[in-house]
Amino acid sequence: MIEIVKRGIISAGLALMMSGIANAEVTITQGKTLIPDGEANHVKDLTVQNEKLAFALAIESAAPWGVPRGALVDLSVVTNGRIEGDKIAFADFIPNSWSAWPNDGKVVEIIENTPQRATIKIRRNFAAVDITTWYSLAAGDDQITLKTVMRNNGENTLSLTSGFTLWADAGQMFEVPGLNEEKFRHSKTLSDRIVGYDRDWAFALHAPYFDRNTYGGRDMYKAHTLKPGAQQTFEAALQVVPDGDLAPVVKAEAARRGEATGALHGRVTAQNGNVPDNAMVIVRRQNHLYAWTLATNGNYQIDLPVGEYEVFGTASGHADSPVQKVTVTADSDQSYHFTDLALPGELVLKVEDADTAAPLDARISIAEGQEPLVAYLGRQTFFTELTPVGQAKVALAPGQYTINIDAGAGFERPMQHLEVTLTSGRVSEYTVKIPSLTDTAEHQWYGADLHHHGNVLEATTPPETVVRSQLAAGLDLTFISEHDSIVNFAEFAALSAQRKVPFIPSIEVSPSWGHMNPFPIDLDATFNADSGTDDIHTLVKAMEDMGAVVIPMNHPYNDFGYYTNLAKNEVTGGATDAFRLLEINIATNNAPTLAQLHRLWDGRKPVYMTAGTDTHDAWSQRSGAIRMLAHVSESLTPQSYAQALKAGHSYASTGPLIYPHRVNFGDTTHAGQTWPVDVVAVNGLKEVRLIGQGGKVLHTVSFDNQPLSQHQRVILPIPAEAQDWVSIEVDDQAGKKAWSNPLWLTVN
């Protein structure tokens, strides 16, 4: 059921004419959102705006990841009456972490619509739990007030993890400072806010109720029990700042918490007297990054709660100033100047193969040395250029560094470490030569990271950086699978073609009860289904219509995994036998997935592995850290690669490499024979295991208590009594693993 009570709502067309006019009043607009790059594009969607911010509610547009309609999906800074552009994927309430969300309707009501305030109430259900959320914005305010009440109308007591979330679709996240290792709140936690930010905006979610901050700082949850008839209230605020400065966030938090404050002010300049790009002051508290404030035109000012701090000046590419210890007292105003920032040096790298001098794509990371604490000051990871291959140039603060150079490290090549000293105003050039232990492509084994995002929704990596990152991992094919989107296919195809690398187009179809990424799909395909409402059978038909060779099941056993929710009867449409691949995912516990594969193989069902990193940010996550290696004897294309996976001629690896002889994975042979296999591990071999029915270990070859071995041929005896299948697992000395698909055994 949908009910929208209108009280003076502006039409989209009229609002468009008014959008360039600075207006201190609050307005509600119905229709396609006026927020540039927004996702709320239905005629019934609602946009709320004052002179500082604008947000949109997807009343009938699809919300991401299968969340029911009626969610806050767009948020923007407003500057002089101009709406700057959407910077979020989602910022709303989640009832039970990212589990399936059974829902059958909503009611939307505009409670207040005056020039002074707008308040919208949306009621939805989470199965038997009523969820009502109020969104309120006042004239002149930089914060949206949020309130959700959960009421259990069912008969069972529920254990839930609930709260508001902030998923930016650009920039970076700054989690709550002072969490414990499990990301839980404790006595030394310094705040109750998270911030999504970039240089020209910052969005802060203030959530005083929270007891944990999960998913990379995005989710502000509280664990609670909801008895039948009971209710739980969550109150929060979503603050919008028109630049990447946290001073307004800290000030608002202190006011909300009733904390006394004192001020710091001063100047930040470089050694030459100029104000450098992104000059700022960093604030640390109890050894944690607490906040930062920009030095506009060289001047900064920040109000801090009473307490002990460490502060220092910095800027893009410049050396940090010496640290000042500061005691802030109530109503104090202290002056600290940072006017001698050392100018940048420039690092120029060439990365080559040690034997052939051929240029290598590489991921380059700062292991030791000054690392920017604020993302837009500069990153600690960068990549060689797409062209010319193997070259990188970056401005860094002067000083000593240890640099890691990764050109497929841990797979075919070792990680290289480079000691570097950079001097202000000087260029330092280095050539790094990296040896190769093996070349899988020479043996017609080809690697791909088969779950990887770019810059759609919460993913923040531009297409060119994705391609550079995947090539730096030593992968042979590029791959992209955005949530419910195919918008970047043409760009990825063109970038991959520059390097003559096959590109596998995919899409991560993302209902709340299970994700799947069919591939390869047609470059001009359209997704003619709705992940938020359609059943599994409709979604499968839509994926097949896109030209998919295989439909993998992603992270099957996490909260929003297919098998998890099938067991709870929460998969819309029930079971399907359409999945041909189950994902081994770098970020999840894969034991349940491996056990399920073994059960399927026990039943001689040809369901095989896929593997992917689920990378959303290629600078902080490592593309190709897990990959599928597939044997393709014909010309390498996206289709031939997918067919090899569909036939089981493949294995997943986080490092060790496998070359089977005589018969391949996915083939059929007789029990009672031997199986020669070459195993390779840059980190040194530790153990090879032959696995059989039920996941039982049938034979083990150990390399412990032996000289380091990186390449060995092992002869694996297949017991005469073995039934149905055998497979191989390999461990290396660094704890990295490889898991093969089955070799089928002839039934005796």
C-alpha positions, 0 to 999 in steps of 0.5 A: 500500500502506498499513501502520499499525503501532499501539502503544497508539494512543488512539482519537479518542473517548477522546482527545476526553474527555482533550483538556481535561486538561493532560498532559505526555505525548505521545499519538498519536490515530487518527481525525478530528483533535481539532485545531479547523478541521483538515483531517485528518478520516479515521478513519485519520488520526493526531494527535500531541500534547504539552502545547505543540503538536498536529499531524495527518498526513493518512494518508487525508484529501486533502492540498492541491494534489494532494500525495499522502496522508501529509502534515502538514496541521494544526498547533496551539498547545496551552494548558493542555491545550486545542488552540487550532486549526489555523493551517496548510494544509501543512507538509511535504516537497516533492521538486521545487518545486511540480511534479507529484508522480507517486505510487502508494502509501505505507507508514505506521509508528509507530516510537515511541509512549511517554509520552516520545516519538512517532515516525512514519515515512511512506514515499512515492514521487516516481516512481522516488525513494523519499521517507521522512520521520520526524516526532518529538515529545518530551514538553515540547518545542515542536519537531517534529523532521523528517527526510526521506531521498530515494533515487533508485531509477531509472536517470536522474540527477535535478536537483531542488529539494527541501525542507520548506515551511511554508504557513500558512492565517492570519496572515503569513509572515516570510522568512529575513532577509538573502536576496539579490534572487533569494531565495537564501542568500548570505554575508550571510544572517542566519538559516536559519528562516522564521516564519508568525505572528499575534498569538497564535501563531508557527510557525518552520521551522528548515531549516539545509540551505536555499539558497533561500527561495521562494513568499513565504517559505514554501518552504525548498529546496535544489537538488541532483543525485540520481544513480541509487542515491544518497540525500540527507537533509534535516533540519529542525524545526518550532517552535510558539510560543503567541504572536506573539513571536520571542524563543523562535525566536531562542533556539532557533536560536542554541542549534541553531547553537551561537551565544553570546548576550547578553540585552536587557530593559526596558520599553515604554510610551506617552507617557501611561504606559500599555502600548499594544496589542501593545507590542514591541521590533523588532530589526534586524541589518545593515539587515534586520528580524531579530526582534521580542519582545512587551513583556508587561505592558510588560516585554520580554526577548530573547536575541540572538546576539553581534553588532551590532543596532538596536532600537526600541520600537513598538506598534499605531498608535503612533510608533516610538521612537528607534532604539538601537544595541546591541552584544551580547556573550556572556552580557551583560545590557543594559537599554533602555527605550522609554517615550515612544511617541507616541499614534495619530492618526486618518485619515478619508477620503472618496473621490469621483468628481471630476465627480459626487461619487459615492462610490468604492470605493478601495484606500488604501496608505501610500507614504511614512511609518511602516509597521508591520514586523509585520503584526498591528501594523497594515497599510500597505494598507486599503480603504474600507468596503463600506457606506457606500461610499467611506469609510475610517477608520484609526488610524495613528502620528502623522507625515507620510505620502504616501497612494496612493488607488487606485479602479481606478487605471491602468484608468479612473482615475489613481492619486491621491496625498495628503500627510497629517500626523497628530497624536496624539489628533486626527482628520484628515479628507480628501476625495479627488476622482478623475477618470474617463477612461472608463467601460467599463460604459457601453459594455457592457464589464465587468471581472472578476479571474477567479482570486482566493482568499479565506481557504481553505488558504494564502489569508488574506483574509476574504470581506468584504475580498476583495469590498472589494478587488475593488470598489476595483479598479473591477471590475464582478463579484466572483469567488472560486475557492478551492483545492478548496473552495466553503465561502464561496459563501453569504457572498460572494453575500450581500456582493456582493448588498449592493452589487448586484454579480453574483457569479461562484462558482468553485473552483480544482480543484488536482491537482499537474499542473494547476489549473483554475477552472470558472465559474460553478458552482451556488451549491449545487454539490458537488465529487464528485471527488478532485484528488489521485487522479482523472484529468483526465477524471473531474475535467472531468466533476465540474466540468461536473456543478457547472454550469460554463459554461467550464473555464479552464486556470490558469497553463498553463506554470508548474511545476504547469501543465497544459501543462508536465506534459502535455509530461512525460507527468505529467497523470493521464489524459493530454490533454483538449479540455475547456479553453475558456480559457487564463489570462494570469496577472499573476504568471507569464511569459505568453509561452508561453501567448500562443504556445500561443493563437496556435498554437490560433488558427492551427488555427482552434480557438476557445480564448480567454483568461481572466485573473486575479491569483491573489491570496491576500492582498489587502493585499499583492497587488492585486486586478484588476491584470490582468482580463478585459474582456468585452462583454455586450450583454444583462443582466449575469449570471455566466452571460452574462459567462461566455458572452461569454468562451466566445464570445471577446468579450473581452480581457485587460488590465493597464491599456489599454482597447480598444473595437473598432468594426464587429466584435468579438473572437470575430466573423468578418470578411473580410481586406482591410478596415479595423478601427476601434478606440478605445484608452484608457490612463490612463498614456498610449498607447505602441503598438498592434499588429495581430497575425496568424497565427503571432504575426506583427506585421502593423501597428504604430501608435506614439505615441512622440515625440508629445504624451501621448495617453490616448485615440485612434481607430486604423484598423487595416488587415487585409491582404488576404493575412492568414489565419485571424485577427488580434488586437490588443495595446496597450502604455501608457507605464507598461509595462502591456499589453492582449491581445485575443482573435482576430477570425476571418477568412473563409477565402479 
